[in-house]
Amino acid sequence: MANNNRDGKMSLEEAGRKGGEATASNHDKEFYQEIGQKGGEARRDSDKMSREEAGRKGGEARARQRKDK
């Protein structure tokens, strides 16, 4: 991918892509399963709203937007 910055620095998108590729080449399937499991447990134990509740609220807000048009 070409570097489009005038100052010769790597873009944030480019840095993220390169970092993701490096991580993927250094870790196997079990690594991603483990961090996914840990993230799910942390999400479950947090005080934030559930995915179900977030989806319902988002759907209601979107319905109001459509109705107001």
Residue pairs with C-beta under 8 A, 6 or more apart in sequence:
1 14
1 17
3 9
3 10
3 11
3 14
4 11
5 11
10 18
49 57
